[in-house]
Amino acid sequence: MMGLEQFNHRVTSANELESLIGSPSELVIRKQLSELDRHMQAFIAEAPFALLGTYGRDGRCDVSPRGDLPAVAQVLDPKTLVLAERPGNRRADSLQNIIENGRVGLLFVIPGLGETLRVNGSACVIRDEEVLESLAVQGRQSAIGIAVEVEECYLQCAKALIRSKLWEPPEPLKTPGLSCFAEILIDQTNIDESVESLDEQIQQSYADRLY
């Protein structure tokens, strides 16, 4: 027996799922925003790598790696960001999916940093000359790009990257334009907590709640 049929105990409802893993905390709910705040914009400005998730008309999903220096995407305003379409294998799965459905999910990654940034929203493939010109690298301008209208965005804690030991051995991390995770969460959620106290809780969570 192969595929999903080999599993006899599948979780099939939201209630069952909640009974198994619990409910999200107020902090987790409140940190989700509808547009990019200054912390998220700073994060994107430092992120040379992102994963782009799309799905086609037939429901098939695709995740594509994207990379650029100094940053993989450019923020035009709190609700809009753009990525250049660089030369690749010409399969254009992501682009075809965007044309068909116009929905994307992005995961931004900064090397050496555990936290990541998740952005979900609507998207389209663009040919706007002035936008693509601003994304040119070494004098080379892409013929097309991807524009994303942000609908929800939030920073993801570092547990997954800690578990994977992705950045080990650790290297010194220098991101002077980016606030620490605890400071960002307090600024976004307005919770009555000091940066030091929340950072201690986050670090404790990373140490005690990876599995």
C-alpha positions in Angstrom: 0.0 0.0 0.0 1.3 3.4 -1.0 0.3 7.0 -0.7 -2.2 8.5 1.8 -4.2 5.3 2.0 -1.6 3.7 4.2 -2.4 6.0 7.1 -5.3 4.8 9.3 -5.5 7.6 11.8 -5.9 10.9 9.9 -6.9 14.2 11.5 -10.0 15.4 9.6 -11.5 18.3 11.5 -10.4 21.6 13.0 -11.8 20.6 16.4 -9.7 17.4 16.4 -6.6 19.3 15.4 -7.1 21.9 18.2 -7.6 19.1 20.7 -4.2 17.7 19.7 -2.0 20.8 19.4 -3.9 23.5 21.4 -5.0 27.0 20.4 -2.7 29.9 19.4 -1.9 32.5 22.0 -3.1 36.1 21.9 0.4 37.1 20.8 0.4 34.7 17.9 -2.9 36.0 16.7 -2.1 39.7 17.2 1.2 39.6 15.4 -0.5 38.9 12.1 -0.8 42.2 10.3 -2.6 43.2 7.0 0.3 45.2 5.7 4.1 45.5 6.1 5.1 47.5 9.1 8.6 49.1 9.4 10.1 45.9 10.9 8.8 43.7 8.1 10.0 46.2 5.5 13.5 46.2 7.2 13.4 42.4 7.2 12.7 42.2 3.4 15.4 44.8 2.8 17.9 42.4 4.4 16.5 39.1 2.9 18.4 37.8 -0.1 16.3 34.6 -0.3 12.6 33.7 -0.3 10.5 30.7 -1.1 7.5 31.4 -3.4 4.4 29.2 -3.0 1.7 29.0 -5.7 -0.9 26.7 -7.0 -2.4 26.1 -10.4 -5.9 25.9 -11.8 -5.9 22.1 -11.3 -4.9 22.5 -7.6 -1.3 21.4 -8.0 1.1 23.2 -5.7 4.5 24.6 -6.4 7.3 26.1 -4.2 10.1 28.0 -6.0 13.3 29.4 -4.5 14.1 33.0 -5.3 17.3 34.9 -4.6 18.8 38.3 -5.3 21.4 40.6 -3.7 21.1 42.9 -1.8 17.5 41.7 -1.4 15.2 39.3 -3.2 12.2 41.7 -3.2 11.6 45.4 -3.1 8.8 47.0 -1.0 6.9 49.7 -3.0 4.5 50.6 -0.1 3.1 48.8 3.0 0.7 46.8 0.8 2.9 46.1 -2.2 6.2 44.4 -3.0 7.8 43.2 -6.2 10.3 40.5 -7.3 12.2 40.3 -10.5 11.9 37.2 -12.6 15.5 36.2 -13.2 16.8 33.7 -15.8 15.9 30.1 -14.9 14.9 26.8 -16.4 11.9 28.4 -18.3 9.4 26.0 -16.8 7.7 29.1 -15.4 5.5 27.1 -13.1 5.1 29.9 -10.6 4.3 32.5 -13.2 1.7 30.2 -14.9 0.1 29.6 -11.5 0.0 33.3 -10.7 -1.7 34.0 -14.1 -4.2 31.3 -13.4 -5.0 31.9 -9.8 -3.3 35.1 -8.6 -2.5 33.8 -5.1 0.9 33.5 -3.5 2.6 32.7 -0.2 6.2 34.0 0.5 8.7 33.0 3.1 11.6 35.4 3.5 14.9 34.1 4.9 18.0 36.0 6.2 21.1 33.8 6.4 22.1 33.3 10.1 18.8 34.5 11.5 16.3 32.0 12.9 13.2 34.0 12.5 11.5 34.2 9.1 8.8 36.4 7.5 5.7 35.0 6.0 3.6 37.0 3.5 0.4 35.9 1.8 -1.6 37.7 -0.7 -2.7 38.4 -4.3 -0.2 38.6 -7.2 0.2 39.3 -10.9 2.9 39.1 -13.5 4.0 42.6 -14.5 5.9 44.2 -17.4 6.0 47.8 -16.0 9.2 49.3 -17.3 9.9 51.7 -14.5 9.4 49.0 -11.8 11.6 46.5 -13.6 14.3 49.1 -14.2 14.6 49.6 -10.4 15.2 45.9 -10.0 18.0 45.7 -12.6 21.2 44.0 -11.4 24.6 44.6 -13.1 22.8 46.5 -15.8 20.6 43.6 -16.6 16.8 44.2 -16.5 14.3 41.4 -16.3 11.6 41.2 -18.9 8.9 40.5 -16.3 8.4 40.5 -12.6 5.9 39.5 -9.9 3.9 42.1 -7.9 2.3 41.0 -4.7 -0.5 42.8 -2.8 -0.1 41.9 0.9 -3.1 40.6 2.7 -1.5 39.0 5.7 2.0 39.0 7.1 3.8 37.9 10.2 7.1 36.9 11.6 7.7 33.2 12.3 9.6 32.1 15.3 13.0 30.3 14.9 12.1 26.9 16.2 12.1 25.2 12.8 15.5 26.6 11.9 16.9 25.7 15.3 15.7 22.2 15.0 17.2 21.8 11.5 20.5 23.4 12.7 20.4 25.2 9.3 22.9 27.9 10.2 25.3 25.8 12.3 28.2 26.4 12.8 26.9 29.9 13.8 28.4 32.9 12.1 28.3 36.5 13.4 25.1 38.1 12.2 25.0 41.8 11.4 21.6 43.4 10.6 21.8 46.9 12.0 18.5 47.9 10.3 16.5 45.1 12.0 15.1 45.1 15.5 15.2 42.0 17.6 12.2 39.6 17.4 10.9 40.5 20.9 11.0 44.3 20.2 9.2 43.8 16.9 6.4 41.7 18.5 5.9 44.3 21.2 5.7 47.1 18.7 3.2 45.1 16.5 1.0 43.8 19.3 1.2 46.6 22.0 1.4 43.9 24.7 2.3 45.1 28.2 5.7 43.4 28.3 9.3 44.5 28.4 11.7 43.6 25.5 14.0 41.8 28.0 11.1 39.8 29.5 9.6 38.7 26.2 13.0 37.9 24.7 13.7 35.7 27.7 10.4 33.9 27.1 11.2 33.5 23.4 14.7 32.1 24.1 13.2 29.7 26.8 10.6 28.6 24.2 13.4 27.9 21.7 15.3 25.9 24.4 12.3 23.9 25.8 9.7 23.6 23.1 11.4 22.5 19.9 9.7 19.1 20.0 
